[in-house]
Amino acid sequence: MHVTALRVWGLLATAALLLAATANAQPAAQNTENWLAAARAHTPGERDASLLTLMRWSRDATFAAIDAAGRGDADVRILAAGLILHTDIGILERASGGGAAAGIGRSVRLLDAESIGSLQRTYQWDAGRRLATMLAKRPQGAPIARLWFRAVAALFQQWGDLGAVRVHLDRAADVFPDDPLLTLYRGTLHQAYADARIQMYMARTRRGDSPRRPTEGGPMYRDAAGNLRDAGTETTENSTNMPLMTTIKETGIELGWAESDLRRAIQLDPSLAEARIRLAHVVGARDNSAEAAALAREALAKPLPPFLEYYGAMVLGRNAERLGDPAEAKAAYDRALALFPYGQAARVGASRVALNAGRRDEAVASILEGTGPDAPADRLDPWEWYYRLHEPQATSLVTELRASLR
């Protein structure tokens, strides 16, 4: 009798476990259907019901639904729609200061080497990388996956989110190792890391002067495709320990990595004028002003967007000064000022050339016209955005991404 009772209880326990398993499986399947329905219903760029619903989902529920959709018979268009939906959520959460459901660390924002605040991380970009990686494996999905990796990398750099862009570019290199724009963005990131303001901030954190001391990272290495990677740092879309400026090296090393990436970008796409301008800046900073000036002249010989032409003129002017050619330097700075008359960087350069030539009144006037009491309050200097703005710009790439489903 006792044995029979045990068997009955065993059967009841087994039945309970099966019912529990069935109950747990049903919400997962339902979540997948809800995710697919939200992806179908979302209007790219709109704050609609689909967006507001999915942004309240947990990371685990979101990833489970995405994985199930990827294993199922969801076509490329639906997965792409989901990719754009999570991108729109990420952008909205950024605008609102970080998602409430994010909870995977915070990013430091810098201004002149001082920490001015932070934003909570969101897992929406991890979800996007998961979907983009799925799409990249399908012939019809690869173009939109490539466009997404480019658009989000440019967006992160426009936001100045140096930790997020490093994670993103590492994943992008796994999926599209030979993409020229992504390689250009990586070179730009190393340029930014070499900047004096970032170097000063890192020096303070290493001394313990900063309240936000980053976790020390490991060494860098190059993968089979030639991309620089963080050794021992987890950077997959599942990572909840996103490195925030953890492995930044000294200026000379970062400039060397930037030069390598920018040369590779030009090799992959010789028409990339921006890569030539940035490479000119880097090699000039590495005491090769002759090559820097030649690269800048070559880039400036072609039609360029105004801000990119300004960059090129500034780089040419600085390197012409180093080469002892004040005439070419003045012409370059004048070209920059013709585009943006109150650009402070160009006015300082023009003032320096005039001062070195003994034209003191001209030197003072150049500075006052850009920063004096009569200068307009809305004066614009693209050099302030040098490490952030690309051609094509992030906003154009995001618009193109959203339009790809229409």
ROMIZA-833811 format. One record per residue (C-alpha): residue in three letters; x, y, z. Coordinates in Angstrom, 3 decimals. Each point is the difference from the previous one (the first is absolute). Example, Ala and Ser with C-alpha at 12.3 -4.5 7.8 and 13.67 -1.06 7.14 Angstrom:
+-----+----------+----------+----------+
| res |       px |       py |       pz |
+-----+----------+----------+----------+
| ALA |   12.300 |   -4.500 |    7.800 |
| SER |    1.370 |    3.440 |   -0.660 |
+-----+----------+----------+----------+
This chain:
+-----+----------+----------+----------+
| res |       px |       py |       pz |
+-----+----------+----------+----------+
| MET |    0.000 |    0.000 |    0.000 |
| HIS |    2.817 |    2.330 |    0.881 |
| VAL |    1.761 |   -0.794 |   -3.321 |
| THR |   -3.216 |    0.682 |   -1.914 |
| ALA |   -0.386 |    3.362 |    1.686 |
| LEU |    3.542 |    0.959 |   -0.921 |
| ARG |   -0.660 |   -0.932 |   -3.604 |
| VAL |   -3.161 |    2.082 |   -0.061 |
| TRP |    1.840 |    2.984 |    1.444 |
| GLY |    2.772 |   -0.549 |   -2.540 |
| LEU |   -2.497 |   -0.001 |   -2.859 |
| LEU |   -1.670 |    3.132 |    1.361 |
| ALA |    3.370 |    1.765 |    0.342 |
| THR |    0.943 |   -0.961 |   -3.559 |
| ALA |   -3.347 |    1.273 |   -1.276 |
| ALA |    0.489 |    3.265 |    1.887 |
| LEU |    3.442 |    0.460 |   -1.537 |
| LEU |   -1.378 |   -0.652 |   -3.481 |
| LEU |   -2.815 |    2.508 |    0.551 |
| ALA |    2.500 |    2.566 |    1.255 |
| ALA |    2.238 |   -0.583 |   -3.012 |
| THR |   -2.979 |    0.393 |   -2.332 |
| ALA |   -1.042 |    3.196 |    1.787 |
| ASN |    3.511 |    1.439 |   -0.334 |
| ALA |    0.240 |   -0.965 |   -3.648 |
| GLN |   -3.283 |    1.663 |   -0.904 |
| PRO |    1.023 |    3.551 |    1.007 |
| ALA |    3.276 |   -0.410 |   -1.907 |
| ALA |   -1.864 |   -0.984 |   -3.162 |
| GLN |   -2.475 |    2.784 |    0.598 |
| ASN |    2.842 |    2.492 |    0.470 |
| THR |    1.460 |   -1.033 |   -3.331 |
| GLU |   -3.327 |    0.565 |   -1.723 |
| ASN |   -0.390 |    3.331 |    1.764 |
| TRP |    3.513 |    1.002 |   -1.054 |
| LEU |   -0.708 |   -0.918 |   -3.628 |
| ALA |   -3.289 |    1.892 |    0.116 |
| ALA |    1.729 |    3.071 |    1.441 |
| ALA |    2.676 |   -0.138 |   -2.699 |
| ARG |   -2.660 |   -0.199 |   -2.721 |
| ALA |   -2.049 |    2.848 |    1.461 |
| HIS |    2.795 |    2.458 |    0.783 |
| THR |    0.387 |    3.042 |   -2.205 |
| PRO |    3.719 |    0.816 |   -0.276 |
| GLY |    0.866 |    3.148 |    1.890 |
| GLU |   -3.359 |    0.239 |    1.758 |
| ARG |   -0.731 |   -0.186 |    3.727 |
| ASP |   -2.853 |   -2.425 |   -0.464 |
| ALA |   -1.641 |   -2.748 |    2.085 |
| SER |    2.494 |   -2.618 |   -1.172 |
| LEU |    2.928 |    2.076 |    1.210 |
| LEU |   -1.597 |    0.880 |    3.343 |
| THR |   -0.897 |   -3.640 |    0.629 |
| LEU |    3.365 |   -1.575 |   -0.793 |
| MET |    2.021 |    2.593 |    1.866 |
| ARG |   -1.602 |   -1.333 |    3.213 |
| TRP |    1.127 |   -3.567 |   -0.652 |
| SER |    2.856 |   -1.507 |    1.963 |
| ARG |    3.299 |   -0.817 |   -1.646 |
| ASP |   -0.555 |   -3.742 |    0.403 |
| ALA |   -3.499 |    0.055 |   -1.467 |
| THR |    1.182 |    2.123 |   -2.929 |
| PHE |    2.958 |   -2.227 |   -0.809 |
| ALA |   -2.077 |   -3.176 |    0.316 |
| ALA |   -2.556 |    1.359 |   -2.475 |
| ILE |    2.715 |    1.128 |   -2.430 |
| ASP |    1.755 |   -3.359 |    0.139 |
| ALA |   -3.259 |   -1.865 |   -0.538 |
| ALA |   -0.883 |    2.228 |   -2.952 |
| GLY |    3.433 |   -0.631 |   -1.494 |
| ARG |   -0.389 |   -3.758 |    0.344 |
| GLY |   -3.501 |    0.080 |   -1.435 |
| ASP |   -1.263 |    0.860 |   -3.449 |
| ALA |    0.040 |    3.798 |    0.442 |
| ASP |    1.092 |    1.538 |   -3.277 |
| VAL |    2.742 |    2.573 |   -0.446 |
| ARG |   -2.425 |    2.892 |   -0.182 |
| ILE |   -1.528 |   -0.773 |    3.402 |
| LEU |    3.419 |   -0.380 |    1.640 |
| ALA |    1.070 |    3.271 |   -1.603 |
| ALA |   -3.157 |    1.680 |    1.297 |
| GLY |    0.858 |   -1.265 |    3.488 |
| LEU |    3.527 |    1.344 |   -0.397 |
| ILE |   -1.324 |    3.460 |   -0.804 |
| LEU |   -2.519 |   -0.204 |    2.860 |
| HIS |    2.712 |   -0.680 |    2.587 |
| THR |    2.138 |    2.748 |   -1.551 |
| ASP |   -2.848 |    2.472 |    0.404 |
| ILE |   -0.424 |   -1.076 |    3.635 |
| GLY |    3.736 |    0.495 |    0.601 |
| ILE |   -0.129 |    3.493 |   -1.499 |
| LEU |   -3.050 |    0.919 |    2.073 |
| GLU |    1.583 |   -1.318 |    3.192 |
| ARG |    3.143 |    1.987 |   -0.750 |
| ALA |   -2.081 |    3.156 |   -0.414 |
| SER |   -1.678 |   -0.638 |    3.353 |
| GLY |    3.277 |   -0.642 |    1.828 |
| GLY |    0.136 |   -3.792 |   -0.176 |
| GLY |   -2.631 |   -2.698 |    0.255 |
| ALA |   -1.474 |   -1.021 |    3.322 |
| ALA |    0.445 |   -3.629 |   -0.965 |
| ALA |    3.592 |    0.486 |   -1.088 |
| GLY |    1.958 |   -0.759 |    3.153 |
| ILE |    3.282 |   -1.081 |   -1.595 |
| GLY |    2.386 |    2.730 |    1.043 |
| ARG |    0.415 |    3.662 |   -0.788 |
| SER |    1.980 |    1.987 |   -2.542 |
| VAL |    2.188 |    2.961 |    0.949 |
| ARG |   -0.462 |    3.274 |   -1.830 |
| LEU |    3.023 |    2.293 |   -0.238 |
| LEU |    0.576 |    3.680 |   -0.623 |
| ASP |    3.592 |    1.242 |   -0.082 |
| ALA |    1.224 |   -2.977 |    2.026 |
| GLU |   -2.638 |    0.438 |    2.713 |
| SER |   -2.801 |   -2.485 |    0.619 |
| ILE |   -3.255 |    1.939 |   -0.376 |
| GLY |   -2.475 |   -2.820 |    0.444 |
| SER |   -0.985 |   -3.483 |   -1.068 |
| LEU |   -2.784 |   -1.858 |   -1.725 |
| GLN |   -1.453 |   -3.357 |    0.896 |
| ARG |    0.729 |   -2.693 |   -2.548 |
| THR |   -2.793 |   -1.664 |   -1.945 |
| TYR |   -0.044 |   -3.569 |   -1.299 |
| GLN |   -1.780 |    1.118 |   -3.182 |
| TRP |    3.319 |    0.287 |   -1.858 |
| ASP |    0.898 |   -3.532 |    1.098 |
| ALA |   -3.354 |   -1.139 |   -1.369 |
| GLY |    0.740 |    1.824 |   -3.234 |
| ARG |    3.418 |   -1.629 |   -0.345 |
| ARG |   -1.616 |   -3.390 |    0.564 |
| LEU |   -2.522 |    0.629 |   -2.775 |
| ALA |    2.556 |    1.540 |   -2.362 |
| THR |    2.272 |   -3.017 |    0.440 |
| MET |   -2.917 |   -2.268 |   -0.923 |
| LEU |   -0.799 |    2.092 |   -3.053 |
| ALA |    3.636 |    0.120 |   -1.121 |
| LYS |   -0.045 |   -3.774 |   -0.426 |
| ARG |   -2.826 |    0.239 |   -2.549 |
| PRO |    0.825 |    1.307 |   -3.482 |
| GLN |   -3.038 |    2.290 |   -0.115 |
| GLY |    0.585 |    1.222 |    3.550 |
| ALA |    3.701 |    0.874 |   -0.263 |
| PRO |   -0.490 |    3.478 |   -1.577 |
| ILE |   -2.292 |    1.255 |    2.760 |
| ALA |    2.222 |   -1.579 |    2.672 |
| ARG |    3.022 |    1.843 |   -1.443 |
| LEU |   -1.957 |    3.259 |   -0.152 |
| TRP |   -1.120 |   -0.469 |    3.605 |
| PHE |    3.530 |   -0.586 |    1.302 |
| ARG |    1.161 |    3.132 |   -1.846 |
| ALA |   -2.914 |    2.177 |    1.142 |
| VAL |    0.271 |   -0.945 |    3.664 |
| ALA |    3.806 |    0.370 |    0.041 |
| ALA |   -0.333 |    3.490 |   -1.483 |
| LEU |   -2.781 |    0.769 |    2.488 |
| PHE |    2.102 |   -1.056 |    2.990 |
| GLN |    2.904 |    2.123 |   -1.219 |
| GLN |   -2.311 |    2.967 |   -0.556 |
| TRP |   -1.163 |   -0.426 |    3.602 |
| GLY |    3.607 |   -0.268 |    1.178 |
| ASP |   -0.736 |   -3.348 |    1.664 |
| LEU |    3.507 |   -1.419 |   -0.195 |
| GLY |   -0.672 |   -3.122 |    2.036 |
| ALA |   -3.070 |   -1.038 |   -1.976 |
| VAL |    1.639 |    0.549 |   -3.374 |
| ARG |    2.961 |   -2.212 |    0.910 |
| VAL |   -2.319 |   -2.898 |    0.909 |
| HIS |   -2.024 |    0.593 |   -3.152 |
| LEU |    2.996 |    0.134 |   -2.331 |
| ASP |    1.436 |   -3.192 |    1.474 |
| ARG |   -3.229 |   -1.830 |   -0.834 |
| ALA |   -0.152 |    1.664 |   -3.416 |
| ALA |    3.520 |   -1.234 |   -0.781 |
| ASP |   -1.138 |   -3.557 |    0.670 |
| VAL |   -2.848 |    0.332 |   -2.485 |
| PHE |    1.427 |    2.357 |   -2.647 |
| PRO |    3.807 |   -0.074 |    0.399 |
| ASP |    0.689 |    1.709 |   -3.343 |
| ASP |   -2.461 |    2.874 |    0.135 |
| PRO |    1.798 |    3.281 |   -0.808 |
| LEU |   -2.341 |    2.324 |    1.928 |
| LEU |    0.091 |   -2.115 |    3.149 |
| THR |    3.796 |   -0.078 |   -0.259 |
| LEU |   -0.022 |    3.797 |   -0.384 |
| TYR |   -2.140 |    0.302 |    3.129 |
| ARG |    2.445 |   -2.180 |    1.917 |
| GLY |    2.866 |    2.237 |   -1.071 |
| THR |   -1.990 |    3.039 |    1.134 |
| LEU |   -0.551 |   -1.631 |    3.382 |
| HIS |    3.744 |   -0.431 |    0.480 |
| GLN |    0.471 |    3.621 |   -1.058 |
| ALA |   -2.418 |    1.024 |    2.732 |
| TYR |    1.793 |   -2.178 |    2.544 |
| ALA |    3.255 |    1.750 |   -0.921 |
| ASP |   -1.511 |    3.450 |    0.584 |
| ALA |    1.567 |    1.969 |    2.861 |
| ARG |   -3.331 |    0.356 |    1.836 |
| ILE |   -0.595 |   -3.751 |    0.106 |
| GLN |    3.631 |   -0.660 |    0.896 |
| MET |   -0.236 |    2.519 |    2.832 |
| TYR |   -3.170 |   -1.638 |    1.302 |
| MET |    1.586 |   -3.443 |   -0.108 |
| ALA |    3.103 |    1.289 |    1.784 |
| ARG |   -2.211 |    1.306 |    2.778 |
| THR |   -1.901 |   -3.257 |    0.334 |
| ARG |    3.268 |   -1.964 |    0.182 |
| ARG |    1.168 |    2.300 |    2.798 |
| GLY |   -3.322 |   -0.487 |    1.752 |
| ASP |   -0.981 |    3.669 |   -0.373 |
| SER |   -3.290 |   -0.836 |   -1.725 |
| PRO |   -3.057 |   -1.281 |    1.881 |
| ARG |   -0.747 |   -2.274 |   -2.978 |
| ARG |    3.054 |   -2.242 |   -0.182 |
| PRO |   -0.343 |   -2.403 |   -2.940 |
| THR |    0.759 |   -3.674 |    0.285 |
| GLU |    3.476 |   -0.706 |   -1.291 |
| GLY |   -0.107 |   -1.875 |   -3.298 |
| GLY |    2.378 |   -2.423 |   -1.634 |
| PRO |    2.337 |    0.472 |   -2.931 |
| MET |   -1.047 |    0.561 |   -3.611 |
| TYR |    0.518 |   -2.422 |   -2.866 |
| ARG |   -0.823 |   -0.246 |   -3.705 |
| ASP |   -2.393 |   -2.656 |   -1.230 |
| ALA |    0.342 |   -1.938 |   -3.266 |
| ALA |   -1.609 |    2.852 |   -1.933 |
| GLY |    2.454 |    2.540 |    1.408 |
| ASN |   -2.462 |    1.678 |    2.383 |
| LEU |    1.156 |    1.083 |    3.463 |
| ARG |   -1.804 |   -1.828 |    2.786 |
| ASP |   -0.015 |    0.066 |    3.802 |
| ALA |    1.710 |   -3.152 |    1.253 |
| GLY |   -1.993 |   -1.697 |    2.718 |
| THR |   -2.919 |    2.455 |   -0.185 |
| GLU |   -3.470 |   -1.396 |   -0.665 |
| THR |   -1.650 |    2.102 |   -2.690 |
| THR |   -2.763 |   -2.220 |   -1.372 |
| GLU |   -3.601 |    1.110 |   -0.055 |
| ASN |   -0.581 |   -2.038 |    3.176 |
| SER |    2.535 |    1.991 |    1.972 |
| THR |   -1.309 |    1.820 |    3.053 |
| ASN |    3.466 |    1.304 |    0.903 |
| MET |    0.516 |    2.404 |   -2.859 |
| PRO |    3.509 |    1.473 |    0.119 |
| LEU |   -0.132 |    3.742 |    0.559 |
| MET |    3.289 |    1.427 |   -1.214 |
| THR |    1.847 |   -2.855 |    1.683 |
| THR |    2.962 |   -0.617 |   -2.276 |
| ILE |    0.987 |    3.423 |   -1.283 |
| LYS |    3.744 |    0.193 |   -0.545 |
| GLU |    2.405 |    2.913 |   -0.197 |
| THR |   -0.231 |    2.488 |   -2.854 |
| GLY |    2.726 |   -1.496 |   -2.192 |
| ILE |   -1.503 |   -3.495 |    0.103 |
| GLU |   -3.515 |    1.228 |   -0.734 |
| LEU |    1.258 |    2.105 |   -2.925 |
| GLY |    1.822 |   -3.036 |   -1.380 |
| TRP |   -3.181 |   -2.073 |    0.136 |
| ALA |   -1.965 |    2.860 |   -1.562 |
| GLU |    2.503 |    0.238 |   -2.866 |
| SER |   -0.191 |   -3.739 |   -0.629 |
| ASP |   -3.813 |    0.018 |   -0.122 |
| LEU |   -0.218 |    3.090 |   -2.207 |
| ARG |    2.526 |   -1.358 |   -2.499 |
| ARG |   -2.003 |   -3.206 |   -0.141 |
| ALA |   -3.242 |    1.939 |   -0.568 |
| ILE |    1.594 |    1.732 |   -3.003 |
| GLN |    1.256 |   -3.327 |   -1.285 |
| LEU |   -3.525 |   -1.405 |    0.234 |
| ASP |   -1.552 |    3.095 |   -1.647 |
| PRO |    2.428 |    2.440 |   -1.668 |
| SER |   -2.838 |    2.514 |   -0.514 |
| LEU |   -0.377 |    0.671 |    3.746 |
| ALA |    1.070 |    3.645 |    0.177 |
| GLU |   -0.773 |    0.148 |    3.720 |
| ALA |    2.445 |   -2.828 |    0.684 |
| ARG |    2.742 |    1.928 |   -1.844 |
| ILE |   -0.689 |    3.153 |    2.025 |
| ARG |    0.060 |   -1.888 |    3.283 |
| LEU |    3.118 |   -1.900 |   -1.027 |
| ALA |    1.647 |    3.329 |   -0.858 |
| HIS |   -0.836 |    1.241 |    3.488 |
| VAL |    1.458 |   -3.124 |    1.611 |
| VAL |    3.244 |   -0.198 |   -1.972 |
| GLY |    0.517 |    3.718 |    0.556 |
| ALA |   -0.339 |   -0.558 |    3.736 |
| ARG |    2.588 |   -2.766 |   -0.407 |
| ASP |    2.514 |    2.483 |   -1.495 |
| ASN |   -0.519 |   -0.840 |   -3.674 |
| SER |   -1.278 |    3.364 |   -1.178 |
| ALA |    1.079 |   -0.465 |   -3.619 |
| GLU |   -2.234 |   -3.040 |   -0.482 |
| ALA |   -2.735 |    1.651 |    2.056 |
| ALA |   -0.056 |    3.070 |   -2.251 |
| ALA |   -0.014 |   -2.159 |   -3.134 |
| LEU |   -2.933 |   -2.071 |    1.282 |
| ALA |   -1.957 |    3.130 |    0.931 |
| ARG |    0.616 |    1.607 |   -3.398 |
| GLU |   -1.148 |   -3.168 |   -1.722 |
| ALA |   -3.230 |   -0.102 |    2.000 |
| LEU |   -0.686 |    3.709 |   -0.504 |
| ALA |    0.328 |   -0.358 |   -3.776 |
| LYS |   -3.448 |   -1.638 |   -0.076 |
| PRO |   -3.443 |    1.442 |    0.869 |
| LEU |   -0.683 |   -0.467 |    3.707 |
| PRO |   -2.785 |    0.810 |    2.460 |
| PRO |    0.774 |    3.353 |    1.680 |
| PHE |    0.905 |   -1.438 |    3.419 |
| LEU |    2.309 |   -2.601 |   -1.557 |
| GLU |    1.637 |    2.641 |   -2.190 |
| TYR |    0.528 |    2.058 |    3.155 |
| TYR |    1.697 |   -2.991 |    1.665 |
| GLY |    2.266 |   -0.462 |   -3.020 |
| ALA |    0.925 |    3.677 |   -0.178 |
| MET |    0.829 |    0.047 |    3.713 |
| VAL |    2.236 |   -3.067 |   -0.290 |
| LEU |    1.757 |    1.432 |   -3.061 |
| GLY |    0.507 |    3.374 |    1.707 |
| ARG |    1.577 |   -1.505 |    3.104 |
| ASN |    2.353 |   -2.227 |   -1.950 |
| ALA |    0.964 |    2.782 |   -2.398 |
| GLU |    1.005 |    2.022 |    3.061 |
| ARG |    2.171 |   -2.864 |    1.220 |
| LEU |    1.625 |   -0.208 |   -3.432 |
| GLY |    0.833 |    3.715 |    0.093 |
| ASP |   -2.430 |    1.026 |   -2.769 |
| PRO |   -2.000 |    2.953 |    1.408 |
| ALA |   -1.556 |    0.813 |   -3.388 |
| GLU |   -1.617 |   -3.423 |   -0.346 |
| ALA |   -0.986 |    0.034 |    3.676 |
| LYS |   -1.708 |    3.393 |   -0.372 |
| ALA |   -1.806 |   -1.132 |   -3.152 |
| ALA |   -1.227 |   -3.116 |    1.797 |
| TYR |   -1.302 |    1.927 |    3.018 |
| ASP |   -1.635 |    2.562 |   -2.303 |
| ARG |   -1.729 |   -2.890 |   -1.794 |
| ALA |   -1.297 |   -1.289 |    3.328 |
| LEU |   -1.238 |    3.464 |    0.992 |
| ALA |   -1.777 |    0.429 |   -3.331 |
| LEU |   -2.112 |   -2.994 |    1.007 |
| PHE |   -0.478 |    0.884 |    3.687 |
| PRO |    1.003 |    3.656 |    0.543 |
| TYR |   -0.024 |   -0.206 |    3.783 |
| GLY |    1.711 |   -3.364 |    0.393 |
| GLN |    2.223 |    0.536 |    3.022 |
| ALA |    2.555 |   -2.668 |   -0.964 |
| ALA |    0.524 |    1.564 |   -3.442 |
| ARG |    0.217 |    3.507 |    1.457 |
| VAL |    2.630 |   -1.095 |    2.509 |
| GLY |    1.985 |   -1.588 |   -2.841 |
| ALA |   -0.266 |    3.101 |   -2.176 |
| SER |    0.982 |    2.179 |    2.966 |
| ARG |    3.065 |   -2.143 |    0.680 |
| VAL |    1.156 |    0.282 |   -3.625 |
| ALA |   -0.441 |    3.786 |    0.081 |
| LEU |    1.805 |    0.309 |    3.333 |
| ASN |    2.966 |   -2.050 |   -1.209 |
| ALA |    0.208 |    2.290 |   -3.015 |
| GLY |    0.074 |    3.086 |    2.227 |
| ARG |   -3.538 |    1.133 |   -0.909 |
| ARG |   -1.153 |    0.578 |    3.572 |
| ASP |   -3.102 |    2.060 |   -0.777 |
| GLU |   -1.223 |   -2.661 |   -2.420 |
| ALA |    0.680 |   -2.718 |    2.586 |
| VAL |   -2.041 |    1.773 |    2.676 |
| ALA |   -2.815 |    0.830 |   -2.433 |
| SER |   -0.307 |   -3.629 |   -1.047 |
| ILE |   -0.530 |   -1.108 |    3.596 |
| LEU |   -2.429 |    2.816 |    0.844 |
| GLU |   -2.163 |   -0.642 |   -3.063 |
| GLY |   -0.571 |   -3.545 |    1.179 |
| THR |   -0.200 |    0.405 |    3.772 |
| GLY |   -0.285 |    3.733 |    0.713 |
| PRO |   -3.050 |    1.900 |    1.263 |
| ASP |   -1.327 |    0.545 |   -3.522 |
| ALA |    0.171 |   -3.681 |   -0.976 |
| PRO |   -3.448 |   -1.624 |   -0.398 |
| ALA |   -1.190 |   -2.207 |    2.845 |
| ASP |   -0.901 |   -2.807 |   -2.402 |
| ARG |    3.454 |   -0.190 |   -1.585 |
| LEU |    0.789 |   -3.514 |   -1.199 |
| ASP |    3.343 |   -1.799 |   -0.009 |
| PRO |   -0.171 |   -3.520 |   -1.493 |
| TRP |    3.330 |   -0.850 |    1.644 |
| GLU |   -1.898 |   -0.442 |    3.263 |
| TRP |   -1.648 |   -3.025 |   -1.649 |
| TYR |    3.124 |   -1.418 |   -1.628 |
| TYR |   -0.078 |   -3.297 |    1.926 |
| ARG |   -3.764 |   -0.341 |   -0.309 |
| LEU |   -1.228 |    0.936 |   -3.452 |
| HIS |    0.349 |   -2.135 |   -3.119 |
| GLU |   -0.987 |    0.057 |   -3.640 |
| PRO |   -2.607 |   -1.319 |   -0.420 |
| GLN |   -1.288 |    1.340 |    3.299 |
| ALA |   -1.681 |   -2.244 |    2.566 |
| THR |   -3.380 |    1.636 |   -0.508 |
| SER |    0.151 |   -0.745 |   -3.733 |
| LEU |    0.912 |   -3.630 |    0.641 |
| VAL |   -2.831 |   -0.452 |    2.526 |
| THR |   -2.448 |    1.573 |   -2.453 |
| GLU |    1.231 |   -2.365 |   -2.709 |
| LEU |   -0.360 |   -2.945 |    2.380 |
| ARG |   -3.593 |    0.877 |    0.836 |
| ALA |   -0.849 |    0.603 |   -3.641 |
| SER |    1.323 |   -3.426 |   -0.986 |
| LEU |   -3.292 |   -1.608 |    1.099 |
| ARG |   -2.303 |    2.379 |   -1.831 |
+-----+----------+----------+----------+
